[in-house]
Amino acid sequence: MNDLLCLLQADIGILINPGPNLARVGNHFGISFIPLYHGIIEKQKTYAKKDSTSWNKLSGVLYTVSSWAEIHMFIQGSIYTD
């Protein structure tokens, strides 16, 4: 719970498998939890319309993923497989 403020102040706050208690507390304080992939697509659509490229810190949004592979795919653009 203590890390929520740090995650909200980050450029992109990402949670791996947030539990239902965290979601309940976050929702109580107006924090939205959005799947990373879906959220990025929506951001791209918004920026295409506004011609803007900056992220809005303290937007009250935290992104969720189910594994490190999703974060890797977000950063690198592909999933690393060996």
N, CA, C and O atoms as a DFTB+ gen file, in Angstrom:
328 C
 N C O
     1  1       0.808      -1.189       0.000
     2  2       0.000       0.000       0.000
     3  2       0.858       1.263       0.000
     4  3       0.492       2.266      -0.611
     5  1       2.003       1.212       0.687
     6  2       2.850       2.397       0.782
     7  2       3.417       2.812      -0.560
     8  3       3.771       3.976      -0.749
     9  1       3.506       1.886      -1.488
    10  2       4.107       2.187      -2.780
    11  2       3.136       2.839      -3.755
    12  3       3.556       3.265      -4.831
    13  1       1.865       2.932      -3.420
    14  2       0.893       3.504      -4.356
    15  2       1.250       4.929      -4.751
    16  3       1.167       5.278      -5.929
    17  1       1.648       5.760      -3.788
    18  2       1.995       7.141      -4.123
    19  2       3.200       7.199      -5.049
    20  3       3.227       8.003      -5.981
    21  1       4.195       6.355      -4.802
    22  2       5.372       6.316      -5.677
    23  2       4.978       5.884      -7.082
    24  3       5.437       6.463      -8.066
    25  1       4.131       4.871      -7.173
    26  2       3.696       4.396      -8.487
    27  2       2.883       5.459      -9.215
    28  3       2.998       5.598     -10.433
    29  1       2.071       6.205      -8.490
    30  2       1.273       7.262      -9.118
    31  2       2.148       8.417      -9.596
    32  3       1.798       9.097     -10.560
    33  1       3.277       8.645      -8.935
    34  2       4.179       9.717      -9.343
    35  2       5.131       9.291     -10.453
    36  3       5.769      10.137     -11.080
    37  1       5.231       8.012     -10.695
    38  2       6.114       7.507     -11.752
    39  2       5.563       7.887     -13.122
    40  3       4.372       8.165     -13.266
    41  1       6.435       7.897     -14.124
    42  2       5.971       8.155     -15.490
    43  2       4.909       7.143     -15.886
    44  3       3.869       7.507     -16.436
    45  1       5.171       5.880     -15.608
    46  2       4.212       4.812     -15.891
    47  2       4.258       3.848     -14.707
    48  3       5.213       3.085     -14.561
    49  1       3.234       3.881     -13.870
    50  2       3.166       2.984     -12.720
    51  2       2.585       1.644     -13.143
    52  3       1.469       1.579     -13.658
    53  1       3.344       0.577     -12.925
    54  2       2.915      -0.756     -13.362
    55  2       2.874      -1.699     -12.161
    56  3       3.817      -1.769     -11.374
    57  1       1.767      -2.418     -12.040
    58  2       1.596      -3.429     -10.999
    59  2       1.506      -4.803     -11.642
    60  3       0.824      -4.981     -12.650
    61  1       2.198      -5.774     -11.053
    62  2       2.099      -7.152     -11.531
    63  2       1.092      -7.881     -10.646
    64  3       1.272      -7.980      -9.433
    65  1       0.043      -8.383     -11.262
    66  2      -1.012      -9.134     -10.574
    67  2      -1.489      -8.477      -9.279
    68  3      -1.337      -9.058      -8.204
    69  1      -2.062      -7.276      -9.365
    70  2      -2.558      -6.659      -8.133
    71  2      -3.710      -7.475      -7.553
    72  3      -4.561      -7.976      -8.287
    73  1      -3.725      -7.599      -6.257
    74  2      -4.772      -8.370      -5.590
    75  2      -6.062      -7.578      -5.450
    76  3      -6.074      -6.365      -5.662
    77  1      -7.140      -8.253      -5.098
    78  2      -8.437      -7.585      -4.972
    79  2      -8.467      -6.546      -3.856
    80  3      -9.183      -5.552      -3.968
    81  1      -7.702      -6.755      -2.777
    82  2      -7.672      -5.765      -1.700
    83  2      -7.041      -4.463      -2.164
    84  3      -7.529      -3.380      -1.840
    85  1      -5.961      -4.566      -2.920
    86  2      -5.307      -3.367      -3.444
    87  2      -6.236      -2.632      -4.399
    88  3      -6.329      -1.405      -4.359
    89  1      -6.914      -3.369      -5.243
    90  2      -7.858      -2.750      -6.177
    91  2      -8.981      -2.052      -5.418
    92  3      -9.399      -0.960      -5.803
    93  1      -9.466      -2.660      -4.362
    94  2     -10.548      -2.061      -3.576
    95  2     -10.078      -0.757      -2.920
    96  3     -10.786       0.250      -2.965
    97  1      -8.894      -0.773      -2.316
    98  2      -8.348       0.434      -1.689
    99  2      -8.088       1.502      -2.747
   100  3      -8.431       2.669      -2.556
   101  1      -7.484       1.100      -3.856
   102  2      -7.208       2.057      -4.928
   103  2      -8.472       2.690      -5.464
   104  3      -8.530       3.905      -5.654
   105  1      -9.474       1.885      -5.708
   106  2     -10.742       2.418      -6.209
   107  2     -11.378       3.372      -5.204
   108  3     -12.005       4.355      -5.599
   109  1     -11.225       3.096      -3.916
   110  2     -11.757       3.983      -2.872
   111  2     -11.136       5.377      -2.976
   112  3     -11.803       6.378      -2.715
   113  1      -9.860       5.437      -3.358
   114  2      -9.159       6.712      -3.472
   115  2      -9.122       7.251      -4.900
   116  3      -8.362       8.174      -5.193
   117  1      -9.928       6.689      -5.783
   118  2     -10.036       7.206      -7.145
   119  2      -8.942       6.760      -8.092
   120  3      -8.728       7.393      -9.126
   121  1      -8.249       5.689      -7.763
   122  2      -7.192       5.172      -8.631
   123  2      -7.800       4.165      -9.597
   124  3      -8.543       3.272      -9.189
   125  1      -7.482       4.311     -10.871
   126  2      -7.951       3.368     -11.894
   127  2      -6.849       2.364     -12.192
   128  3      -5.674       2.721     -12.270
   129  1      -7.238       1.113     -12.358
   130  2      -6.310       0.046     -12.722
   131  2      -6.665      -0.408     -14.130
   132  3      -7.754      -0.931     -14.368
   133  1      -5.737      -0.202     -15.064
   134  2      -5.994      -0.477     -16.475
   135  2      -4.940      -1.458     -16.985
   136  3      -3.752      -1.270     -16.723
   137  1      -5.352      -2.503     -17.709
   138  2      -4.357      -3.396     -18.307
   139  2      -3.393      -2.601     -19.196
   140  3      -3.826      -1.769     -19.993
   141  1      -2.112      -2.854     -19.063
   142  2      -1.083      -2.070     -19.752
   143  2      -1.303      -2.016     -21.252
   144  3      -1.295      -0.933     -21.838
   145  1      -1.499      -3.154     -21.880
   146  2      -1.640      -3.183     -23.338
   147  2      -2.827      -2.335     -23.788
   148  3      -2.693      -1.511     -24.693
   149  1      -3.967      -2.528     -23.172
   150  2      -5.163      -1.758     -23.531
   151  2      -4.939      -0.266     -23.267
   152  3      -5.321       0.580     -24.076
   153  1      -4.320       0.044     -22.137
   154  2      -4.073       1.441     -21.788
   155  2      -3.157       2.140     -22.768
   156  3      -3.372       3.306     -23.096
   157  1      -2.135       1.442     -23.241
   158  2      -1.194       2.040     -24.191
   159  2      -1.878       2.305     -25.525
   160  3      -1.650       3.342     -26.148
   161  1      -2.705       1.383     -25.957
   162  2      -3.436       1.592     -27.214
   163  2      -4.341       2.812     -27.097
   164  3      -4.405       3.626     -28.018
   165  1      -5.041       2.948     -25.975
   166  2      -5.918       4.106     -25.771
   167  2      -5.109       5.402     -25.724
   168  3      -5.540       6.413     -26.279
   169  1      -3.942       5.389     -25.070
   170  2      -3.070       6.572     -25.036
   171  2      -2.639       6.960     -26.446
   172  3      -2.637       8.141     -26.791
   173  1      -2.273       5.975     -27.260
   174  2      -1.847       6.266     -28.627
   175  2      -2.980       6.895     -29.422
   176  3      -2.752       7.831     -30.188
   177  1      -4.184       6.397     -29.251
   178  2      -5.335       6.980     -29.947
   179  2      -5.557       8.422     -29.502
   180  3      -5.823       9.296     -30.327
   181  1      -5.447       8.667     -28.207
   182  2      -5.634      10.017     -27.672
   183  2      -4.580      10.964     -28.214
   184  3      -4.899      12.074     -28.639
   185  1      -3.320      10.531     -28.203
   186  2      -2.244      11.395     -28.665
   187  2      -2.303      11.627     -30.162
   188  3      -1.890      12.685     -30.637
   189  1      -2.803      10.673     -30.906
   190  2      -2.948      10.862     -32.352
   191  2      -3.951      11.976     -32.634
   192  3      -3.791      12.730     -33.594
   193  1      -4.967      12.078     -31.812
   194  2      -5.980      13.123     -31.990
   195  2      -5.482      14.479     -31.515
   196  3      -5.779      15.498     -32.140
   197  1      -4.724      14.508     -30.412
   198  2      -4.281      15.765     -29.806
   199  2      -2.935      16.248     -30.327
   200  3      -2.558      17.397     -30.096
   201  1      -2.215      15.394     -31.019
   202  2      -0.854      15.711     -31.453
   203  2       0.026      16.057     -30.248
   204  3       0.760      17.045     -30.264
   205  1      -0.060      15.234     -29.215
   206  2       0.699      15.432     -27.990
   207  2       1.474      14.160     -27.682
   208  3       1.039      13.063     -28.032
   209  1       2.626      14.307     -27.025
   210  2       3.430      13.125     -26.727
   211  2       3.799      12.999     -25.255
   212  3       4.638      12.164     -24.917
   213  1       3.214      13.786     -24.375
   214  2       3.610      13.710     -22.969
   215  2       2.625      12.890     -22.149
   216  3       1.421      12.895     -22.402
   217  1       3.167      12.185     -21.160
   218  2       2.339      11.429     -20.225
   219  2       1.897      12.372     -19.127
   220  3       2.622      13.299     -18.766
   221  1       0.727      12.142     -18.603
   222  2       0.195      12.958     -17.525
   223  2       0.477      12.273     -16.195
   224  3      -0.220      11.334     -15.813
   225  1       1.499      12.747     -15.494
   226  2       1.785      12.187     -14.177
   227  2       0.643      12.532     -13.237
   228  3      -0.090      13.495     -13.461
   229  1       0.501      11.750     -12.200
   230  2      -0.547      11.931     -11.201
   231  2      -1.935      11.917     -11.817
   232  3      -2.828      12.642     -11.377
   233  1      -2.107      11.094     -12.831
   234  2      -3.403      10.994     -13.500
   235  2      -4.361      10.088     -12.743
   236  3      -5.540      10.011     -13.087
   237  1      -3.871       9.401     -11.717
   238  2      -4.713       8.474     -10.972
   239  2      -4.851       7.128     -11.650
   240  3      -5.747       6.351     -11.321
   241  1      -3.957       6.845     -12.607
   242  2      -4.014       5.587     -13.352
   243  2      -2.771       4.753     -13.051
   244  3      -1.645       5.248     -13.105
   245  1      -2.998       3.484     -12.736
   246  2      -1.919       2.510     -12.631
   247  2      -2.201       1.408     -13.634
   248  3      -3.346       0.993     -13.810
   249  1      -1.161       0.942     -14.283
   250  2      -1.302      -0.092     -15.302
   251  2      -1.014      -1.454     -14.688
   252  3      -0.161      -1.582     -13.810
   253  1      -1.725      -2.461     -15.153
   254  2      -1.566      -3.811     -14.617
   255  2      -1.072      -4.767     -15.695
   256  3      -1.403      -4.634     -16.873
   257  1      -0.272      -5.732     -15.260
   258  2       0.200      -6.804     -16.139
   259  2       0.110      -8.107     -15.359
   260  3       0.004      -8.106     -14.133
   261  1       0.154      -9.218     -16.087
   262  2       0.115     -10.515     -15.415
   263  2       1.502     -11.134     -15.281
   264  3       1.678     -12.106     -14.547
   265  1       2.496     -10.573     -15.991
   266  2       3.845     -11.144     -15.917
   267  2       4.884     -10.125     -16.378
   268  3       4.556      -9.095     -16.966
   269  1       6.146     -10.445     -16.094
   270  2       7.249      -9.612     -16.565
   271  2       7.326      -9.611     -18.092
   272  3       7.822      -8.655     -18.689
   273  1       6.842     -10.670     -18.718
   274  2       6.871     -10.746     -20.184
   275  2       6.079      -9.598     -20.802
   276  3       6.473      -9.071     -21.842
   277  1       4.984      -9.209     -20.185
   278  2       4.202      -8.082     -20.707
   279  2       4.977      -6.775     -20.598
   280  3       4.902      -5.931     -21.490
   281  1       5.717      -6.606     -19.515
   282  2       6.534      -5.399     -19.355
   283  2       7.649      -5.404     -20.391
   284  3       7.936      -4.376     -21.003
   285  1       8.273      -6.552     -20.588
   286  2       9.333      -6.674     -21.589
   287  2       8.796      -6.345     -22.974
   288  3       9.443      -5.636     -23.745
   289  1       7.619      -6.860     -23.287
   290  2       7.017      -6.596     -24.591
   291  2       6.727      -5.108     -24.752
   292  3       6.918      -4.556     -25.836
   293  1       6.270      -4.457     -23.694
   294  2       5.997      -3.021     -23.732
   295  2       7.275      -2.229     -24.007
   296  3       7.276      -1.299     -24.813
   297  1       8.353      -2.601     -23.336
   298  2       9.614      -1.865     -23.483
   299  2      10.315      -2.201     -24.792
   300  3      10.764      -1.303     -25.504
   301  1      10.412      -3.487     -25.112
   302  2      11.183      -3.925     -26.271
   303  2      10.364      -4.075     -27.546
   304  3      10.913      -4.061     -28.648
   305  1       9.068      -4.215     -27.398
   306  2       8.228      -4.395     -28.575
   307  2       8.055      -5.840     -28.980
   308  3       7.398      -6.125     -29.982
   309  1       8.636      -6.770     -28.217
   310  2       8.472      -8.192     -28.513
   311  2       8.734      -8.991     -27.250
   312  3       9.340      -8.493     -26.301
   313  1       8.279     -10.220     -27.246
   314  2       8.523     -11.105     -26.113
   315  2       9.808     -11.871     -26.371
   316  3       9.980     -12.462     -27.437
   317  1      10.712     -11.863     -25.397
   318  2      11.977     -12.580     -25.507
   319  2      11.725     -14.066     -25.315
   320  3      11.146     -14.481     -24.311
   321  1      12.149     -14.842     -26.253
   322  2      12.068     -16.294     -26.112
   323  2      13.421     -16.883     -26.445
   324  3      14.131     -16.378     -27.314
   325  1      13.770     -17.930     -25.768
   326  2      15.069     -18.558     -25.982
   327  2      14.915     -19.956     -26.485
   328  3      15.911     -20.640     -26.721
